[in-house]
Amino acid sequence: MMIQTDILIIGAGPVGLFTVFEAGLLKLRCHLIDSLGQPGGQLTEIYPKKPIYDIPGYPSVLAGDLVENLMQQIAPFKPGFTLGERAETLEKTADRMYTVTTNRGTRISAPVVAIAGGLGSFEPRKPPIDNIGDYEDKGVDYIIRDPEKYRGKKVLVAGGGDSALDWSILLADIAAEVALVHRRTSFRGAVDSVEKVMELAHAGKINLITNAQVIGLAGEAHLEGVLIEEDGKSPYVYSSEYFIPLFGLAPKLGPIGDWGLDIEDNAICVNTLDYSTNLPGIYAIGDVNTYQGKLKLILCGFHEGTLMVQSAFKYIYPEQKLSFKYTTVAGVNAF
């Protein structure tokens, strides 16, 4: 099935989300693609509980709270989301029309494509296990898209950051068994999350295995167990139906780098008049672009997205006159 929209936004981080709001004010519909399983980009996946100090009107706001506020702000405009999928190919299908196809075959058609991919698509940092590729989608998951998938299952999470801690806490009430393996006894995550994991471990709801790492996987058609090596002990097999290594994400420009865009130092070159690229109808906003004087700040990305949608409207409707109105006067009118 082909999804039709006015602006296809690649990247559901804060800049991509705010662009939905600015586009909505101009009655332009948006659809977002993101390789992560939930909106928010780095803010959600890497540091949801990290305070941000340079958002106007907020002396301090947690990254996760900022994403939640942005989602509430754009809710009236009913954007579409394709999450857990990576934008793979770009095809010009007609005059002023593009089709983007994801790695899972989803196709979205739009006259305007706004690349708001932050530092690029995020690829999971995989542990150095020789046969891990054999179990991907067969028990090995790098991103949790639907926690219900693990209901009543034996799950082993590996990692020591916020993602590993938070997902272990959540899965403790869903999975039949949850184990958390970490290479050290100290964790990098938020203090309250560490305390909650310790409480659940003491209550027997999480099997906490520290000073250890997973070094092998076993099973026939599906994962059945993992090989764990603890410091000072012989490796042993631990029964588990799912292995979820959460060691962070590595940003890469990915397939977008093959779309014929002008690229410099792994960033997309843009015209600062409207953040357009060398391809008509294709824009790049946020950390993914580059120009003289570029600052990689969320604040700057909001500005770029605002100017971009003004240009996008003129590109989509060249015969219509765009009348700029302040929201304090015009209000926020949904579709």
Contacts in CASP RR format, 6 or more apart in sequence:
PFRMAT RR
TARGET T0000
AUTHOR 0000-0000-0000
METHOD contacts of the structure
MODEL  1
MMIQTDILIIGAGPVGLFTVFEAGLLKLRCHLIDSLGQPGGQLTEIYPKK
PIYDIPGYPSVLAGDLVENLMQQIAPFKPGFTLGERAETLEKTADRMYTV
TTNRGTRISAPVVAIAGGLGSFEPRKPPIDNIGDYEDKGVDYIIRDPEKY
RGKKVLVAGGGDSALDWSILLADIAAEVALVHRRTSFRGAVDSVEKVMEL
AHAGKINLITNAQVIGLAGEAHLEGVLIEEDGKSPYVYSSEYFIPLFGLA
PKLGPIGDWGLDIEDNAICVNTLDYSTNLPGIYAIGDVNTYQGKLKLILC
GFHEGTLMVQSAFKYIYPEQKLSFKYTTVAGVNAF
1 107 0 8 1.000
2 99 0 8 1.000
2 107 0 8 1.000
2 108 0 8 1.000
2 109 0 8 1.000
3 31 0 8 1.000
3 80 0 8 1.000
3 82 0 8 1.000
3 106 0 8 1.000
3 107 0 8 1.000
3 108 0 8 1.000
3 109 0 8 1.000
4 108 0 8 1.000
4 109 0 8 1.000
4 110 0 8 1.000
5 29 0 8 1.000
5 30 0 8 1.000
5 31 0 8 1.000
5 80 0 8 1.000
5 108 0 8 1.000
5 109 0 8 1.000
5 110 0 8 1.000
6 23 0 8 1.000
6 28 0 8 1.000
6 29 0 8 1.000
6 30 0 8 1.000
6 110 0 8 1.000
6 111 0 8 1.000
6 112 0 8 1.000
6 312 0 8 1.000
6 316 0 8 1.000
7 19 0 8 1.000
7 23 0 8 1.000
7 28 0 8 1.000
7 29 0 8 1.000
7 30 0 8 1.000
7 31 0 8 1.000
7 110 0 8 1.000
7 112 0 8 1.000
7 113 0 8 1.000
7 114 0 8 1.000
7 309 0 8 1.000
7 312 0 8 1.000
8 30 0 8 1.000
8 31 0 8 1.000
8 32 0 8 1.000
8 33 0 8 1.000
8 98 0 8 1.000
8 100 0 8 1.000
8 108 0 8 1.000
8 109 0 8 1.000
8 110 0 8 1.000
8 112 0 8 1.000
8 113 0 8 1.000
8 114 0 8 1.000
9 16 0 8 1.000
9 19 0 8 1.000
9 20 0 8 1.000
9 30 0 8 1.000
9 31 0 8 1.000
9 32 0 8 1.000
9 33 0 8 1.000
9 114 0 8 1.000
9 116 0 8 1.000
10 32 0 8 1.000
10 33 0 8 1.000
10 34 0 8 1.000
10 87 0 8 1.000
10 100 0 8 1.000
10 113 0 8 1.000
10 114 0 8 1.000
10 115 0 8 1.000
10 116 0 8 1.000
10 117 0 8 1.000
10 256 0 8 1.000
11 32 0 8 1.000
11 33 0 8 1.000
11 34 0 8 1.000
11 41 0 8 1.000
11 115 0 8 1.000
11 116 0 8 1.000
11 117 0 8 1.000
11 118 0 8 1.000
12 32 0 8 1.000
12 33 0 8 1.000
12 34 0 8 1.000
12 36 0 8 1.000
12 39 0 8 1.000
12 40 0 8 1.000
12 41 0 8 1.000
12 81 0 8 1.000
12 83 0 8 1.000
13 34 0 8 1.000
13 39 0 8 1.000
13 40 0 8 1.000
13 41 0 8 1.000
13 42 0 8 1.000
13 43 0 8 1.000
13 44 0 8 1.000
13 67 0 8 1.000
13 116 0 8 1.000
13 117 0 8 1.000
13 118 0 8 1.000
14 40 0 8 1.000
14 41 0 8 1.000
14 43 0 8 1.000
14 66 0 8 1.000
14 67 0 8 1.000
14 70 0 8 1.000
14 298 0 8 1.000
14 302 0 8 1.000
15 116 0 8 1.000
15 117 0 8 1.000
15 118 0 8 1.000
15 285 0 8 1.000
15 286 0 8 1.000
15 287 0 8 1.000
15 298 0 8 1.000
15 301 0 8 1.000
15 302 0 8 1.000
15 304 0 8 1.000
15 305 0 8 1.000
16 32 0 8 1.000
16 114 0 8 1.000
16 116 0 8 1.000
16 117 0 8 1.000
16 285 0 8 1.000
16 305 0 8 1.000
17 32 0 8 1.000
17 39 0 8 1.000
17 40 0 8 1.000
17 67 0 8 1.000
17 70 0 8 1.000
17 71 0 8 1.000
17 73 0 8 1.000
17 74 0 8 1.000
18 70 0 8 1.000
18 73 0 8 1.000
18 74 0 8 1.000
18 301 0 8 1.000
18 302 0 8 1.000
18 305 0 8 1.000
18 306 0 8 1.000
19 30 0 8 1.000
19 114 0 8 1.000
19 116 0 8 1.000
19 285 0 8 1.000
19 305 0 8 1.000
19 306 0 8 1.000
19 308 0 8 1.000
19 309 0 8 1.000
20 30 0 8 1.000
20 32 0 8 1.000
20 74 0 8 1.000
20 77 0 8 1.000
20 79 0 8 1.000
21 70 0 8 1.000
21 73 0 8 1.000
21 74 0 8 1.000
21 77 0 8 1.000
22 305 0 8 1.000
22 306 0 8 1.000
22 309 0 8 1.000
23 29 0 8 1.000
23 30 0 8 1.000
23 77 0 8 1.000
23 309 0 8 1.000
23 312 0 8 1.000
24 30 0 8 1.000
24 77 0 8 1.000
24 309 0 8 1.000
24 334 0 8 1.000
24 335 0 8 1.000
25 327 0 8 1.000
25 330 0 8 1.000
25 332 0 8 1.000
26 309 0 8 1.000
26 310 0 8 1.000
26 313 0 8 1.000
26 322 0 8 1.000
27 335 0 8 1.000
28 309 0 8 1.000
28 312 0 8 1.000
28 313 0 8 1.000
28 316 0 8 1.000
29 77 0 8 1.000
29 78 0 8 1.000
29 79 0 8 1.000
29 335 0 8 1.000
30 77 0 8 1.000
30 79 0 8 1.000
30 80 0 8 1.000
31 79 0 8 1.000
31 80 0 8 1.000
31 81 0 8 1.000
31 82 0 8 1.000
31 108 0 8 1.000
31 110 0 8 1.000
32 39 0 8 1.000
32 79 0 8 1.000
32 80 0 8 1.000
32 81 0 8 1.000
32 82 0 8 1.000
33 82 0 8 1.000
33 83 0 8 1.000
33 85 0 8 1.000
33 86 0 8 1.000
33 87 0 8 1.000
33 100 0 8 1.000
33 102 0 8 1.000
33 106 0 8 1.000
33 108 0 8 1.000
34 40 0 8 1.000
34 41 0 8 1.000
34 81 0 8 1.000
34 82 0 8 1.000
34 83 0 8 1.000
34 84 0 8 1.000
34 85 0 8 1.000
35 84 0 8 1.000
35 85 0 8 1.000
35 86 0 8 1.000
35 121 0 8 1.000
35 122 0 8 1.000
35 123 0 8 1.000
36 44 0 8 1.000
36 45 0 8 1.000
36 83 0 8 1.000
36 84 0 8 1.000
36 122 0 8 1.000
36 143 0 8 1.000
36 249 0 8 1.000
37 83 0 8 1.000
37 84 0 8 1.000
37 143 0 8 1.000
37 144 0 8 1.000
37 145 0 8 1.000
38 44 0 8 1.000
38 45 0 8 1.000
38 83 0 8 1.000
39 67 0 8 1.000
39 71 0 8 1.000
39 81 0 8 1.000
39 83 0 8 1.000
40 64 0 8 1.000
40 67 0 8 1.000
40 70 0 8 1.000
41 67 0 8 1.000
41 118 0 8 1.000
41 122 0 8 1.000
42 63 0 8 1.000
42 118 0 8 1.000
42 119 0 8 1.000
42 122 0 8 1.000
43 63 0 8 1.000
43 64 0 8 1.000
43 66 0 8 1.000
43 67 0 8 1.000
44 63 0 8 1.000
44 64 0 8 1.000
44 67 0 8 1.000
45 122 0 8 1.000
45 163 0 8 1.000
45 248 0 8 1.000
45 249 0 8 1.000
46 162 0 8 1.000
46 163 0 8 1.000
46 248 0 8 1.000
46 249 0 8 1.000
47 63 0 8 1.000
47 162 0 8 1.000
48 62 0 8 1.000
48 63 0 8 1.000
48 64 0 8 1.000
48 67 0 8 1.000
48 162 0 8 1.000
48 166 0 8 1.000
49 62 0 8 1.000
49 63 0 8 1.000
49 64 0 8 1.000
49 162 0 8 1.000
49 189 0 8 1.000
49 190 0 8 1.000
49 193 0 8 1.000
50 62 0 8 1.000
50 63 0 8 1.000
51 60 0 8 1.000
51 61 0 8 1.000
51 62 0 8 1.000
51 63 0 8 1.000
52 58 0 8 1.000
52 60 0 8 1.000
52 61 0 8 1.000
52 62 0 8 1.000
52 63 0 8 1.000
52 66 0 8 1.000
52 298 0 8 1.000
53 59 0 8 1.000
53 60 0 8 1.000
54 297 0 8 1.000
54 298 0 8 1.000
54 299 0 8 1.000
55 61 0 8 1.000
55 66 0 8 1.000
55 298 0 8 1.000
55 299 0 8 1.000
56 299 0 8 1.000
58 66 0 8 1.000
61 69 0 8 1.000
76 332 0 8 1.000
76 334 0 8 1.000
77 334 0 8 1.000
77 335 0 8 1.000
78 334 0 8 1.000
78 335 0 8 1.000
82 102 0 8 1.000
82 106 0 8 1.000
82 108 0 8 1.000
83 145 0 8 1.000
84 104 0 8 1.000
84 143 0 8 1.000
84 145 0 8 1.000
85 102 0 8 1.000
85 103 0 8 1.000
85 104 0 8 1.000
85 105 0 8 1.000
85 106 0 8 1.000
86 102 0 8 1.000
86 103 0 8 1.000
86 121 0 8 1.000
86 254 0 8 1.000
86 255 0 8 1.000
87 100 0 8 1.000
87 101 0 8 1.000
87 102 0 8 1.000
87 121 0 8 1.000
87 255 0 8 1.000
87 256 0 8 1.000
88 100 0 8 1.000
88 101 0 8 1.000
88 102 0 8 1.000
88 103 0 8 1.000
88 105 0 8 1.000
88 255 0 8 1.000
89 100 0 8 1.000
89 101 0 8 1.000
89 255 0 8 1.000
90 98 0 8 1.000
90 99 0 8 1.000
90 100 0 8 1.000
90 113 0 8 1.000
90 256 0 8 1.000
90 259 0 8 1.000
90 282 0 8 1.000
91 98 0 8 1.000
91 99 0 8 1.000
91 100 0 8 1.000
91 101 0 8 1.000
92 98 0 8 1.000
93 99 0 8 1.000
93 109 0 8 1.000
96 111 0 8 1.000
96 280 0 8 1.000
96 281 0 8 1.000
96 315 0 8 1.000
96 316 0 8 1.000
97 109 0 8 1.000
97 110 0 8 1.000
97 111 0 8 1.000
98 109 0 8 1.000
98 110 0 8 1.000
98 111 0 8 1.000
98 113 0 8 1.000
98 281 0 8 1.000
98 282 0 8 1.000
99 107 0 8 1.000
99 108 0 8 1.000
99 109 0 8 1.000
100 107 0 8 1.000
100 108 0 8 1.000
100 110 0 8 1.000
100 113 0 8 1.000
101 107 0 8 1.000
102 108 0 8 1.000
111 281 0 8 1.000
111 315 0 8 1.000
111 316 0 8 1.000
112 281 0 8 1.000
112 282 0 8 1.000
112 283 0 8 1.000
112 312 0 8 1.000
112 315 0 8 1.000
112 316 0 8 1.000
113 281 0 8 1.000
113 282 0 8 1.000
113 283 0 8 1.000
114 283 0 8 1.000
114 284 0 8 1.000
114 285 0 8 1.000
114 305 0 8 1.000
114 308 0 8 1.000
114 312 0 8 1.000
115 256 0 8 1.000
115 268 0 8 1.000
115 277 0 8 1.000
115 282 0 8 1.000
115 283 0 8 1.000
115 284 0 8 1.000
115 285 0 8 1.000
115 288 0 8 1.000
115 289 0 8 1.000
116 284 0 8 1.000
116 285 0 8 1.000
116 286 0 8 1.000
116 288 0 8 1.000
116 305 0 8 1.000
117 286 0 8 1.000
117 287 0 8 1.000
117 288 0 8 1.000
118 251 0 8 1.000
118 286 0 8 1.000
118 287 0 8 1.000
118 288 0 8 1.000
119 251 0 8 1.000
119 287 0 8 1.000
119 288 0 8 1.000
120 251 0 8 1.000
120 252 0 8 1.000
120 253 0 8 1.000
120 254 0 8 1.000
120 256 0 8 1.000
120 287 0 8 1.000
120 288 0 8 1.000
121 251 0 8 1.000
121 252 0 8 1.000
121 253 0 8 1.000
121 254 0 8 1.000
121 255 0 8 1.000
121 256 0 8 1.000
122 249 0 8 1.000
122 250 0 8 1.000
122 251 0 8 1.000
122 252 0 8 1.000
123 249 0 8 1.000
123 250 0 8 1.000
123 251 0 8 1.000
123 252 0 8 1.000
124 142 0 8 1.000
124 143 0 8 1.000
124 245 0 8 1.000
124 247 0 8 1.000
124 248 0 8 1.000
124 249 0 8 1.000
124 250 0 8 1.000
125 247 0 8 1.000
125 248 0 8 1.000
125 249 0 8 1.000
125 250 0 8 1.000
126 132 0 8 1.000
126 142 0 8 1.000
126 245 0 8 1.000
126 247 0 8 1.000
127 158 0 8 1.000
127 213 0 8 1.000
127 214 0 8 1.000
127 245 0 8 1.000
127 247 0 8 1.000
129 214 0 8 1.000
129 215 0 8 1.000
129 216 0 8 1.000
129 217 0 8 1.000
130 216 0 8 1.000
131 216 0 8 1.000
131 217 0 8 1.000
132 140 0 8 1.000
132 217 0 8 1.000
133 140 0 8 1.000
134 217 0 8 1.000
135 217 0 8 1.000
135 219 0 8 1.000
135 222 0 8 1.000
135 223 0 8 1.000
135 243 0 8 1.000
136 142 0 8 1.000
138 221 0 8 1.000
138 222 0 8 1.000
138 223 0 8 1.000
139 222 0 8 1.000
139 223 0 8 1.000
139 241 0 8 1.000
139 242 0 8 1.000
139 243 0 8 1.000
140 217 0 8 1.000
140 223 0 8 1.000
140 242 0 8 1.000
140 243 0 8 1.000
140 244 0 8 1.000
140 245 0 8 1.000
141 242 0 8 1.000
141 243 0 8 1.000
141 244 0 8 1.000
142 244 0 8 1.000
142 245 0 8 1.000
142 246 0 8 1.000
144 150 0 8 1.000
144 167 0 8 1.000
144 244 0 8 1.000
147 167 0 8 1.000
147 170 0 8 1.000
147 171 0 8 1.000
147 174 0 8 1.000
148 174 0 8 1.000
150 171 0 8 1.000
150 174 0 8 1.000
150 175 0 8 1.000
150 242 0 8 1.000
151 174 0 8 1.000
151 175 0 8 1.000
152 174 0 8 1.000
152 175 0 8 1.000
152 176 0 8 1.000
153 175 0 8 1.000
153 176 0 8 1.000
153 241 0 8 1.000
153 242 0 8 1.000
154 175 0 8 1.000
154 176 0 8 1.000
154 177 0 8 1.000
154 239 0 8 1.000
154 240 0 8 1.000
154 241 0 8 1.000
154 242 0 8 1.000
155 171 0 8 1.000
155 175 0 8 1.000
155 177 0 8 1.000
155 178 0 8 1.000
155 179 0 8 1.000
155 240 0 8 1.000
155 241 0 8 1.000
155 242 0 8 1.000
155 244 0 8 1.000
156 178 0 8 1.000
156 179 0 8 1.000
156 180 0 8 1.000
156 181 0 8 1.000
156 214 0 8 1.000
156 226 0 8 1.000
156 238 0 8 1.000
156 240 0 8 1.000
156 242 0 8 1.000
156 243 0 8 1.000
156 244 0 8 1.000
157 164 0 8 1.000
157 167 0 8 1.000
157 168 0 8 1.000
157 171 0 8 1.000
157 178 0 8 1.000
157 179 0 8 1.000
157 180 0 8 1.000
157 181 0 8 1.000
157 244 0 8 1.000
157 245 0 8 1.000
157 246 0 8 1.000
158 164 0 8 1.000
158 180 0 8 1.000
158 181 0 8 1.000
158 182 0 8 1.000
158 213 0 8 1.000
158 214 0 8 1.000
158 243 0 8 1.000
158 244 0 8 1.000
158 245 0 8 1.000
158 246 0 8 1.000
158 247 0 8 1.000
159 180 0 8 1.000
159 181 0 8 1.000
159 182 0 8 1.000
159 183 0 8 1.000
159 245 0 8 1.000
159 246 0 8 1.000
159 247 0 8 1.000
160 182 0 8 1.000
160 183 0 8 1.000
160 184 0 8 1.000
160 187 0 8 1.000
160 188 0 8 1.000
160 189 0 8 1.000
160 246 0 8 1.000
161 187 0 8 1.000
161 188 0 8 1.000
161 189 0 8 1.000
161 246 0 8 1.000
162 188 0 8 1.000
162 189 0 8 1.000
162 190 0 8 1.000
162 193 0 8 1.000
163 246 0 8 1.000
163 248 0 8 1.000
164 180 0 8 1.000
164 182 0 8 1.000
164 246 0 8 1.000
165 180 0 8 1.000
165 187 0 8 1.000
165 189 0 8 1.000
165 190 0 8 1.000
165 193 0 8 1.000
165 194 0 8 1.000
165 196 0 8 1.000
165 197 0 8 1.000
166 193 0 8 1.000
167 244 0 8 1.000
167 246 0 8 1.000
168 178 0 8 1.000
168 180 0 8 1.000
168 197 0 8 1.000
168 200 0 8 1.000
168 206 0 8 1.000
169 193 0 8 1.000
169 196 0 8 1.000
169 197 0 8 1.000
169 200 0 8 1.000
169 206 0 8 1.000
171 178 0 8 1.000
172 178 0 8 1.000
172 200 0 8 1.000
172 205 0 8 1.000
172 206 0 8 1.000
173 205 0 8 1.000
177 207 0 8 1.000
177 240 0 8 1.000
178 205 0 8 1.000
178 206 0 8 1.000
178 207 0 8 1.000
179 206 0 8 1.000
179 207 0 8 1.000
179 208 0 8 1.000
179 209 0 8 1.000
179 238 0 8 1.000
179 240 0 8 1.000
180 197 0 8 1.000
180 201 0 8 1.000
180 206 0 8 1.000
180 207 0 8 1.000
180 208 0 8 1.000
180 209 0 8 1.000
181 209 0 8 1.000
181 210 0 8 1.000
181 212 0 8 1.000
181 213 0 8 1.000
181 214 0 8 1.000
181 228 0 8 1.000
182 208 0 8 1.000
182 209 0 8 1.000
182 210 0 8 1.000
182 212 0 8 1.000
183 210 0 8 1.000
183 211 0 8 1.000
183 212 0 8 1.000
183 213 0 8 1.000
184 210 0 8 1.000
184 211 0 8 1.000
185 210 0 8 1.000
185 211 0 8 1.000
187 193 0 8 1.000
187 194 0 8 1.000
187 197 0 8 1.000
197 206 0 8 1.000
197 208 0 8 1.000
198 208 0 8 1.000
200 206 0 8 1.000
201 207 0 8 1.000
201 208 0 8 1.000
209 228 0 8 1.000
209 230 0 8 1.000
209 238 0 8 1.000
211 230 0 8 1.000
211 231 0 8 1.000
212 228 0 8 1.000
212 229 0 8 1.000
212 230 0 8 1.000
212 231 0 8 1.000
213 228 0 8 1.000
213 229 0 8 1.000
214 226 0 8 1.000
214 227 0 8 1.000
214 228 0 8 1.000
214 229 0 8 1.000
214 243 0 8 1.000
214 245 0 8 1.000
215 227 0 8 1.000
215 228 0 8 1.000
215 229 0 8 1.000
215 235 0 8 1.000
216 226 0 8 1.000
216 227 0 8 1.000
217 223 0 8 1.000
217 225 0 8 1.000
217 226 0 8 1.000
217 227 0 8 1.000
217 243 0 8 1.000
218 224 0 8 1.000
218 225 0 8 1.000
218 226 0 8 1.000
218 227 0 8 1.000
218 237 0 8 1.000
219 225 0 8 1.000
222 241 0 8 1.000
223 240 0 8 1.000
223 241 0 8 1.000
223 242 0 8 1.000
223 243 0 8 1.000
224 239 0 8 1.000
224 240 0 8 1.000
224 241 0 8 1.000
225 237 0 8 1.000
225 238 0 8 1.000
225 239 0 8 1.000
225 240 0 8 1.000
225 241 0 8 1.000
225 243 0 8 1.000
226 237 0 8 1.000
226 238 0 8 1.000
226 240 0 8 1.000
226 243 0 8 1.000
227 235 0 8 1.000
227 236 0 8 1.000
227 237 0 8 1.000
227 238 0 8 1.000
228 235 0 8 1.000
228 236 0 8 1.000
228 237 0 8 1.000
228 238 0 8 1.000
229 235 0 8 1.000
253 263 0 8 1.000
253 266 0 8 1.000
253 267 0 8 1.000
253 288 0 8 1.000
256 268 0 8 1.000
257 263 0 8 1.000
259 279 0 8 1.000
259 282 0 8 1.000
260 278 0 8 1.000
260 279 0 8 1.000
261 268 0 8 1.000
261 269 0 8 1.000
261 277 0 8 1.000
261 278 0 8 1.000
261 279 0 8 1.000
261 282 0 8 1.000
261 284 0 8 1.000
262 268 0 8 1.000
262 269 0 8 1.000
262 277 0 8 1.000
262 278 0 8 1.000
263 269 0 8 1.000
264 290 0 8 1.000
265 290 0 8 1.000
267 287 0 8 1.000
267 288 0 8 1.000
267 289 0 8 1.000
267 290 0 8 1.000
268 277 0 8 1.000
268 284 0 8 1.000
268 288 0 8 1.000
268 289 0 8 1.000
268 290 0 8 1.000
269 277 0 8 1.000
269 278 0 8 1.000
269 289 0 8 1.000
269 290 0 8 1.000
269 291 0 8 1.000
270 276 0 8 1.000
270 277 0 8 1.000
270 283 0 8 1.000
270 284 0 8 1.000
270 289 0 8 1.000
270 290 0 8 1.000
270 291 0 8 1.000
271 277 0 8 1.000
271 291 0 8 1.000
272 291 0 8 1.000
272 292 0 8 1.000
273 307 0 8 1.000
273 311 0 8 1.000
274 283 0 8 1.000
274 307 0 8 1.000
274 308 0 8 1.000
274 310 0 8 1.000
274 311 0 8 1.000
275 283 0 8 1.000
275 284 0 8 1.000
275 285 0 8 1.000
275 289 0 8 1.000
275 304 0 8 1.000
275 305 0 8 1.000
275 307 0 8 1.000
275 308 0 8 1.000
275 311 0 8 1.000
276 282 0 8 1.000
276 283 0 8 1.000
276 308 0 8 1.000
276 311 0 8 1.000
277 283 0 8 1.000
277 284 0 8 1.000
280 315 0 8 1.000
281 312 0 8 1.000
281 315 0 8 1.000
283 308 0 8 1.000
283 311 0 8 1.000
283 312 0 8 1.000
285 301 0 8 1.000
285 304 0 8 1.000
285 305 0 8 1.000
285 308 0 8 1.000
286 296 0 8 1.000
286 300 0 8 1.000
286 301 0 8 1.000
286 304 0 8 1.000
286 305 0 8 1.000
287 296 0 8 1.000
287 301 0 8 1.000
289 304 0 8 1.000
294 300 0 8 1.000
310 322 0 8 1.000
310 324 0 8 1.000
313 320 0 8 1.000
313 322 0 8 1.000
314 322 0 8 1.000
END
